[in-house]
Amino acid sequence: MTKRLLVMVLAVMLAGVALAQDVQALIAASGQAAVKAAIARVAPAVVKVEATRRVATWWDQFFQDPFLRRFFGEPETTRTSLGSGFVVEYAGRKYVLTNFHVVENATSIVVTAQSGDSWTARVIGIDDLLDLAVLAVDGAELPAAPLGDSDALEIGDWVIAIGNPLGFSHTVTLGIVSALNRDVPRPDGSGYYRRMIQTDAAINPGNSGGPLVNAYGEVVGMNTIIARQTASGIAVEGINFAVPINEIKLALAQIVEQGRVTRAWLGVYIQDVIPGMERQLGVREGVLVTEVVPGSPAERAGLRSGDVIVAVDGKTVRNANELQREIMYRRVGERVTLTVVRNRATLSLSVVLAERPQEGQVLGGPGLRKFGITVQDLTPELRSRYGITRDSGVVVTAVEPGSRAYWAGLQVGDLIVEVNREPVASVSDWNRLVAPLGDEEEVLLTVVRGGRTRFILLR
């Protein structure tokens, strides 16, 4: 190779490196520009939400005497909680959306815009299932945030969280969608948040109710839950959850129009058809009925355990989430036709939908919270989630850090089958046995974990 040719080859190689660097710089610049543009579209619609609520204390009992109130005045028993919210437009009017837990039992609510202007807000409706509150703010001129399509999200998509963490107004964090359709236990043990968006965008107290935004500057979720530690006390980071905006849209319409959300209900416990089941069931995709609630619309229509629901009114449903979405936002009393595969034969069943009970009500809801634990009746879902093989007992759904149960080693997913050697088959048994026990009494629990029985003494 001549010297001149070598120089030419090196020049071409260097030009290629420079071109690659230029391309990378352009990609980085375009990504940064997209993020900034997305923030600019939504940030003006984000507000700080301050809710003041009255807190009951033992001091209130002392001030029940009118004589003492006359001379000492009303006791100061209020507390202010801080959250976030965002403005949306529906049917020509603007509303502020936030989490219900931010404004629950509030005696006054103040909404503050990015400009620093503040207004008094009032709750016009809530949906506890989605942890959603819809606020009206009279006299405020605020821009509305554009809403996106949460069903279009994919794992790995960029997302942006905007809110007021720890009181720092209009803080922005960036992350990705880590997972979709997560079922997350509620902190009070009353059931689950369904179909949540999981993200690693940093979220802290004060972000609750704020928007989760995609790279196009559209709201795709409402930030709601922060995972801080596992049931065994191990600290975790980067696991946060948001309510999908598509479900919020459906609830918003009902709240604005009728003040509450009603959801239709079949009355079945279900799971997805998983690979390997098609030989026995005769179908590759669909929703497997594991149990039919007695007295439910499903039972009246003749649905059975082992049936596979493959369509609703001719629309294919491939998994449990699709079936739930297809049913729950229909009208109560509406008649639907289910296409069902039973013993490899296809049949149609007509079902008149009833109103969905509150989360946990079908089997009695959570039991009395004692010793730092919350329990719930054993359901097919909980049996599958925690690998429980027994047919009776109560499942531990929450353990308070630092409580007696925590230090004794109780864990979420434990099945309690006895209290002080008395059998516990359900929440009603649990309530009956623990109600008379003092908070500091020694209690012997018989617990099944991983198929093995053990005794745990709460001292």
N, C-alpha and C positions, 0 to 999 in steps of 0.2 A: 504493500500500500504506500503510495507516494505521500510526501508531506502535505501537498496541497489537498489530496483526497481526505487525509486524516483530519485536516482542519475543517473541511466541509462537513464531515460526519459529526465531529464534535459540536459544530455550530448548530446542526440539525437537532442533536440530542439536547443541547441547552435550550433551544427554542421550544422543544417539546416539554421540558421541565417547566419553563416559564409559562407555557400555555396551560399546563395542568394546574399550576399554582393560581393562575388567573381564574380558571374555571372554579376551583375550590373557593376562591375569594368571592366570586360572584354568587355561588350557592349559599355561602355563609351570609353574605350581605342581603340576599333575597329572603332568606329565612328570618333574619333579624328584622327586616322591613315588614314582613308578614306579621310577626308577633306584635310589633309596635302598632301596626294598622288595626289589628284585632283588639288591642287594648284601647285604642282611641275610639273605636266604635261602641264599646260597652261601658268603659269606666265612668262616663258622665251619668249613666243611669244607675250606678251603684250608690247605695246610701248606708249610713250607719243607723242602726236601730237600737234605741235605749228603752228598756221596759222596766218600770218601777212596779214592784209587787209588795204586798203586805206579807210579812213573815210572822206566823204565830209563835209565841214563846211562852215559857212558864210565867213570865212577868205579866202577860195579859190577864192571867187569872187573878193576880193581885189587884189589877185595875178594873175588875168588874164592879167594884163598889163605886156608885156614883159620887159619894163623898170624896173619895180619893181622886177621882177624875176631875172634880171641881177645883181642887187645890193644886193638883200636880199636872193637870192637862193630860192629853193623849200620849201614851208611850210611843217612842220612836221605834217602830218595828217594820221598817221598810228596807227593801234591798233592790238595787238596780242591776239588771243583767244587760250585757252588751252583745249585740250580734250584727249581722249584715243583712242587706236586702237589695232587691233590684226592681226597677220600674218596668212594667209591661203594659201593653195596650190591648184591651179586649172590648169589642162592640163600641168603639169610639170613645171609651173612657180609659183612664190610666189608674193602675193599682200598683202597690208595692207588695212583692212576694218575699216571705221570709220563712224561717222554720217556726212551727208551732211552739216548740219548746223554748224559743227565745221570748215569746210574748205570753206564754201560758199564765193565767191568773193575774195578768198585769192590771194595775189600777190606772196607769197612764203610759202612753207610748209616744216617744219623740223620734222623728226621722230627720236626719241631718244629711244634706247633700254635699257634694265635693266642694261647692262654693262656700260652705260654712253656714248657709241658711238652714233654719230648722222649722219644722211644722209638727203639730200634734196629729197623731194618726189614730184611727180606730179599726178594730177587727170587724170585718163584715162576714167572715166565715172561715172555717178551719177544716182540715182533713187530717185526722190523727194518723191514719194509715200511712200517709206520705210525709207526716210531720210538716204539714204545709199550713201557713196562715196567709190570708189575703187581707191587706190593709187598704183603707181608703185614706187619702191625704188631701183634704180640701184646701184649695187656694194655691197649691204648689204647681209651678210650671217646670216639669222635669222631662227630659227626653226618655223615650222608652228604648229598652234594649232589644235588638233583633233576636228572634228565637230560631234555633236550628232544629235539626232532626237527630235525636239521640239514637234512633234505630240505625242510623248510618255510621255510627262510631265503630271503629275497629281498634283492636289492641295495637298499641304503638303510636296511635294518633297523638299529636301534640295537644295539650290542654292547658289553660291558664286559669288560675284561681284569683279572684279579686275580692277584697273584703277589708275588714278592720281588725286583724288579729291583735289581741292584747291592747286594743284601743288605738293602735297606730292606723290612722285613716288611710284608705285607698292603697293598701299594700298589694303588690302583684307578685305571684310566684308562677313558675313554669314547670311542667312535667309532662308525663304521657299517660295514656289510658293503660292501666296495668292489667285489668280484667273487666269483664262485663257480666251482667246477670248474677251478681253476688247476692245471696241471702244472708243478712247480717242480724245477729240477735240484738234486740232492743236492750238498752241499758237497764230498764226496769224489769226485765224478764217477762214482759207481757206478749212476747211473740217475736216476729222478725220484720225487718225492712226487706222488701223484695226487689229483685232485679236491679240492684244498685250498681253504679259505675265505680270501679276502684281506680284510684289514681295515686301517683306519688308526688303530685304537686303539693308543696308544703302548705299545710292548713293547721291553724292553731285556734284556741278559744277566741271567739270574736268573729271568726270566719263563717260561723253557722248562719245559713240563710243566704250567703253570697253566691254569685254565679260561677259556674264552671264553664269556660268559654273555649270554643274550638279555634283553629288557626285562621278561620275565615271571619272571626269576630261575631260569632253567633252563640247564644247561651244554649248549652246542651245538658246542663244539670244544675242542681242546687246543692252546694256543699253542706253536709249534714253531720257526719260521724267521723271522729278521729280515733284510730286505734293506737293506744299508748302502750299496752302491755297484754301479754297472753294471760290465760286463766291461771297459770302457775306463777305469774309475776314477772315474767321475762319482758324487758323493755323492747319495744319495736318502733321502727321509724318508717316513714314513707308508705303507710297504708291508711288511706283516707277514702271516704265513700260519699257519693253524691246521688241524689234522686234524679232519675232521667227526666228531661224536660217534656218528653212526649206524654208521660203520665200526668205531669203537672198541668199541661194544657187541657187534658180531659177533665181533671178535677176543677180547674179554674172556671171552665164553662158552667159546671153545675153549681159551684159556689156563688158565682155572680147571678145566675138565673134563679136559684132556689134556696140559697143560703146554706146548703149542706150537700154532701156527696153521698149518693146511694149507689151501691154496687150489686150487681146480680150474682147469683150463687147457684151452683149445681149441687154441692154437698157430697164431694168425693175427696179422698186422699189419693194423690197421684205421683207417678214418677216417670221419667223418660224411658222409652224402650232403648236398651243398650245393646251393643254388638254381642252376638251370641244368643240373644233371645228369639231371633227370627224363626229358628227351627220349631220351637215350641209354640210361638204365638202366630206364626204365619204372616208376619209383617215386619218390615225393616225399620220403619219410622212411625211414630205416634206417641200417644200418652197412655200409659198403663194405669188402670184403676186398681189401687191396692186395697181400698176399703171404701164402702158406701156408708154415709152417715144415716142412721135410722131416722125415718120420718122426713128425709130430705127430698127435694125435687128429683134427684137422681134415683132414689129408691122407688118413688112413685112411678117413675118412667120405666122401671125394670132394668136399670143398669146394675151390673154385677162386678164383684171383685174378679180380676183377671181379664175383663174386657179391655180392648185397646181402642181409644177414641182417635180417629184419623181425620175427621173433618167436622166442621160446624157450619150448617147451612151451605154445604158444598165447598167451603173454603178449607183447604188442607191445613192441619195443625201437626207440626213435626215434633214438638216437645212441650213440656209442661208450661213453660213461660208463654208460648204462643196460645195455648188453650186458655190460660188465665186471662191474658190480655183480650182474647176474643170474647170471653164471657162477662168479665166483671164490669165492663162499661156499657153493657146493654141495659135496656129498661127492665126494671123489676116487673114481673108478670108477663114478659115477652115469651113467646113460644119459639123454640129453636129445634132444629133437626140435627141430631148427632149421627154421624156415620161411624159404626162400631164394628170391629172385627172380634168375633167370639168363636172360639174353637175352629178357626180358619174360615168361618163363614162370615159374610158381610151382611149387616142388617142396619135398619134405620130406626132410631128411637126419638120420639117427640117429647120434649121436656119443657115445662112451664117454669121459668126461673123465679126464684124467691129472692128476698133481700139478704145480702151477705151479713152474717153476724159479725160482731166486733172480733178483732184478732184474739184468739184463745178462748172464746166463749163456747165453742162447740163442745169441748171437753172440760169446761169448767174454769178455764183461765188459770193464771198463776195462783199458787197457794200462798198462805201467810208467810211473810218474810220473817224468818227467825234465825238467830245465831249468825247472821251475816250471809245467809244463802236464800236464793229464790228457787222454787221448784215448780214444775209443771207436769200435768198428766202426760203419760207415755203415749205418743202418737206414732203412726207409721213413719212420718218424716223424721222424728227424733230417733226412733229405733234405727233407721237407716243411717242417719248422720253420725251416731255415736257407736254403731255396731252392737246394739243391745239385742240379745236373743230372748230375754224374758218377756212375758205378756202383761206383767203388772208391776207397779211401783211408781215412784215419782222421780223425774229427771232433774238434776241440778242444772239450772240455766244461767245462774250468775252467782259469783262468790265475791263478797266485798273484801278488798285488800285490807289486811290488818285485823280482820274479825277472828273470832274463835274458830270458825269453820276454816278460814284461810290457814291459820297456824296449825290446825289439826290435819291439814292435807286434803280437804275436800276439793274436788275439781269439777269444772263444768263438764257435763256428760256422765257423771256418776249417777247410778240408779240406787235410790234409797228404798229399801224393802221392809225395814223395821225401824221403829223408834222405841228405845228402851225395851226391846224384844217383842213389841207389839207389832203385828203385821200392818204394812202400809201398801194398799193396792191402788190408791188414787189420791188426788188432792183433797178430797173430802176426809179421808182417813188421816192424812197429814194434818189438816187444820184441826181436827178433833183431838189429836194426840198432843200437838205442840202448843195449842192455845193456852192451856193452863200452866205451862212450864215457864218459870222465871228466866230472864235473860242470862242469869249467871248460874243456873242449875247445871249440874253435870248431866250429860245426855249421851247415851250409847246408841250410835247409829249403825245399822247393818247396811253395808254398801256393796254393790256389785260393780266392778270396774274391769273391763277387758275379759269378761266371762268368769272372773274370780271373785269370790265373796270375801269381804274383810270387815272387821269391826273397828269403828273409829269413835274414840271417846272425846267429847267436847268438854273441857274442864273450865 
